[in-house]
């Protein structure tokens, strides 16, 4: 890849990242915290759902 092409791609990506950062900065801090907490809870829930169920051994009682 030509250095000029590589530089142009890098500058375009940097501009995209700057725009995303600016958009993120517009969200109030409290709302960001809540959004982060909800996201972490969803990840935790998804992880629990993806795990196989625990097998419980049933003990037979002989009287």
Backbone as a printed PyTorch tensor [residue, N CA C, xyz], in Angstrom:
tensor([[[  0.8460,  -1.1670,   0.0000],
         [  0.0000,   0.0000,   0.0000],
         [  0.8960,   1.2370,   0.0000]],

        [[  0.5160,   2.1820,  -0.7910],
         [  1.2840,   3.4200,  -0.8630],
         [  1.1720,   4.1840,   0.4530]],

        [[  2.2430,   4.8420,   0.8630],
         [  2.1980,   5.5990,   2.1190],
         [  1.0930,   6.6660,   2.1260]],

        [[  0.8710,   7.2910,   0.9900],
         [ -0.1600,   8.3400,   0.9440],
         [ -1.5590,   7.7380,   1.1340]],

        [[ -1.7860,   6.5490,   0.5850],
         [ -3.0650,   5.8770,   0.7540],
         [ -3.2500,   5.4550,   2.2070]],

        [[ -2.2000,   4.9150,   2.7930],
         [ -2.2490,   4.5070,   4.1940],
         [ -2.5530,   5.7060,   5.0910]],

        [[ -1.9120,   6.8290,   4.8320],
         [ -2.1240,   8.0440,   5.6130],
         [ -3.5650,   8.5460,   5.4550]],

        [[ -4.0960,   8.5010,   4.2410],
         [ -5.4720,   8.9540,   4.0040],
         [ -6.4630,   8.0750,   4.7620]],

        [[ -6.2450,   6.7560,   4.7560],
         [ -7.1220,   5.8510,   5.5040],
         [ -7.0210,   6.1110,   7.0060]],

        [[ -5.8130,   6.3430,   7.4860],
         [ -5.6070,   6.6260,   8.9030],
         [ -6.3190,   7.9240,   9.3060]],

        [[ -6.2110,   8.9420,   8.4830],
         [ -6.8630,  10.2220,   8.7860],
         [ -8.3830,  10.0880,   8.7760]],

        [[ -8.9210,   9.3000,   7.8480],
         [-10.3710,   9.0930,   7.7910],
         [-10.8540,   8.3680,   9.0410]],

        [[-10.1250,   7.3360,   9.4620],
         [-10.5130,   6.5950,  10.6680],
         [-10.3850,   7.4740,  11.9090]],

        [[ -9.3440,   8.2830,  11.9660],
         [ -9.1650,   9.1860,  13.1000],
         [-10.3160,  10.1820,  13.1840]],

        [[-10.7840,  10.6640,  12.0490],
         [-11.9160,  11.5960,  12.0360],
         [-13.1840,  10.9040,  12.5390]],

        [[-13.3960,   9.6420,  12.1420],
         [-14.5500,   8.8820,  12.6270],
         [-14.4870,   8.7120,  14.1440]],

        [[-13.3090,   8.3770,  14.6550],
         [-13.1570,   8.1810,  16.0960],
         [-13.3650,   9.4840,  16.8600]],

        [[-12.8810,  10.6000,  16.3140],
         [-13.1000,  11.8990,  16.9580],
         [-14.5860,  12.2360,  17.0310]],

        [[-15.3310,  11.9330,  15.9510],
         [-16.7640,  12.1960,  15.9330],
         [-17.4820,  11.3330,  16.9640]],

        [[-17.1180,  10.0460,  17.0500],
         [-17.7220,   9.1620,  18.0520],
         [-17.4330,   9.6640,  19.4630]],

        [[-16.2160,  10.1150,  19.6990],
         [-15.8540,  10.6270,  21.0250],
         [-16.6450,  11.8810,  21.3560]],

        [[-16.8310,  12.7540,  20.3740],
         [-17.5980,  13.9760,  20.5870],
         [-19.0640,  13.6440,  20.8720]],

        [[-19.6220,  12.6820,  20.1400],
         [-21.0050,  12.2690,  20.3820],
         [-21.1520,  11.6750,  21.7760]],

        [[-20.1850,  10.8950,  22.1890],
         [-20.2220,  10.2690,  23.5090],
         [-20.1360,  11.3280,  24.6120]],

        [[-19.3660,  12.3660,  24.3810],
         [-19.1950,  13.4230,  25.3780],
         [-20.4930,  14.2040,  25.5940]],

        [[-21.4120,  14.1690,  24.6250],
         [-22.6720,  14.8990,  24.7590],
         [-23.6510,  14.2070,  25.7020]],

        [[-23.4530,  12.9260,  25.9730],
         [-24.3390,  12.1870,  26.8740],
         [-23.9870,  12.5780,  28.3070]],

        [[-24.9780,  12.9720,  29.1110],
         [-24.6910,  13.3400,  30.5070],
         [-24.0410,  12.1820,  31.2660]],

        [[-23.1840,  12.5060,  32.2260],
         [-22.4290,  11.4910,  32.9670],
         [-23.3300,  10.4830,  33.6710]],

        [[-24.4120,  10.9480,  34.3020],
         [-25.3020,  10.0220,  35.0060],
         [-25.9040,   9.0100,  34.0450]],

        [[-26.2800,   9.4750,  32.8860],
         [-26.8790,   8.5940,  31.8990],
         [-25.8590,   7.5810,  31.3780]],

        [[-24.6090,   8.0260,  31.2330],
         [-23.5550,   7.1060,  30.7880],
         [-23.3470,   6.0140,  31.8260]],

        [[-23.3790,   6.4000,  33.1130],
         [-23.1690,   5.4200,  34.1780],
         [-24.2830,   4.3790,  34.1760]],

        [[-25.5040,   4.8400,  34.0270],
         [-26.6430,   3.9260,  33.9890],
         [-26.5310,   3.0140,  32.7720]],

        [[-26.1730,   3.5940,  31.6380],
         [-26.0380,   2.8000,  30.4200],
         [-24.9620,   1.7330,  30.5710]],

        [[-23.8700,   2.0830,  31.2280],
         [-22.7930,   1.1240,  31.4670],
         [-23.2600,   0.0060,  32.3960]],

        [[-23.9770,   0.3740,  33.4610],
         [-24.4580,  -0.6310,  34.4060],
         [-25.4410,  -1.5850,  33.7380]],

        [[-26.3470,  -1.0470,  32.9410],
         [-27.3100,  -1.8960,  32.2360],
         [-26.5740,  -2.8170,  31.2620]],

        [[-25.5950,  -2.2860,  30.5700],
         [-24.8220,  -3.0970,  29.6350],
         [-24.0970,  -4.2330,  30.3340]],

        [[-23.5010,  -3.9510,  31.4910],
         [-22.7940,  -4.9950,  32.2310],
         [-23.7690,  -6.0590,  32.7320]],

        [[-24.9440,  -5.6560,  33.1710],
         [-25.9520,  -6.6290,  33.6220],
         [-26.4060,  -7.5060,  32.4630]],

        [[-26.5540,  -6.9210,  31.2790],
         [-26.9490,  -7.7120,  30.1160],
         [-25.8690,  -8.7110,  29.7330]],

        [[-24.6200,  -8.3120,  29.8420],
         [-23.5200,  -9.2270,  29.5560],
         [-23.5180, -10.3610,  30.5740]],

        [[-23.7180, -10.0190,  31.8520],
         [-23.7630, -11.0460,  32.8940],
         [-24.9080, -12.0310,  32.6450]],

        [[-26.0720, -11.5060,  32.3020],
         [-27.2250, -12.3540,  32.0200],
         [-26.9510, -13.2640,  30.8230]],

        [[-26.3950, -12.6990,  29.7690],
         [-26.0740, -13.4890,  28.5790],
         [-25.0690, -14.5850,  28.8790]],

        [[-24.0880, -14.2710,  29.7190],
         [-23.0900, -15.2700,  30.0930],
         [-23.7350, -16.4120,  30.8770]],

        [[-24.6390, -16.0570,  31.7840],
         [-25.3240, -17.0980,  32.5670],
         [-26.2130, -17.9590,  31.6740]],

        [[-26.8730, -17.3440,  30.7210],
         [-27.7400, -18.1050,  29.8290],
         [-26.9400, -19.0140,  28.8980]],

        [[-25.7240, -18.6160,  28.5730],
         [-24.8940, -19.4000,  27.6600],
         [-24.2490, -20.6030,  28.3440]],

        [[-24.1790, -20.5790,  29.6670],
         [-23.5660, -21.6980,  30.3830],
         [-24.5280, -22.8680,  30.4370]],

        [[-23.9940, -24.0820,  30.3680],
         [-24.8720, -25.2480,  30.4810],
         [-25.4360, -25.3280,  31.9020]],

        [[-26.6370, -25.8820,  32.0490],
         [-27.2310, -25.9700,  33.3790],
         [-26.4300, -26.9090,  34.2760]],

        [[-26.4220, -26.5930,  35.5540],
         [-25.7140, -27.4320,  36.5150],
         [-26.5080, -28.7200,  36.7180]],

        [[-25.8080, -29.8410,  36.7600],
         [-26.4690, -31.1240,  36.9670],
         [-26.5110, -31.4220,  38.4620]],

        [[-27.6890, -31.7110,  38.9440],
         [-27.8530, -32.0540,  40.3470],
         [-28.0470, -33.5620,  40.4550]],

        [[-27.3500, -34.1590,  41.3660],
         [-27.5180, -35.5960,  41.5810],
         [-28.6970, -35.8150,  42.5140]],

        [[-29.5590, -36.6990,  42.1190],
         [-30.6890, -37.0610,  42.9580],
         [-30.3060, -38.2760,  43.7780]],

        [[-30.4780, -38.1580,  45.0470],
         [-30.1600, -39.2840,  45.9230],
         [-31.4180, -40.0740,  46.1880]],

        [[-31.3330, -41.3560,  46.0120],
         [-32.4660, -42.2280,  46.2810],
         [-32.4020, -42.6630,  47.7250]],

        [[-33.4780, -42.4550,  48.3800],
         [-33.5370, -42.8200,  49.7930],
         [-34.1030, -44.2220,  49.9340]],

        [[-33.3910, -45.0680,  50.5820],
         [-33.8750, -46.4290,  50.8170],
         [-34.2200, -46.5230,  52.2900]],

        [[-35.4930, -46.7880,  52.5740],
         [-35.9300, -46.8340,  53.9740],
         [-35.9300, -48.2210,  54.5350]]])
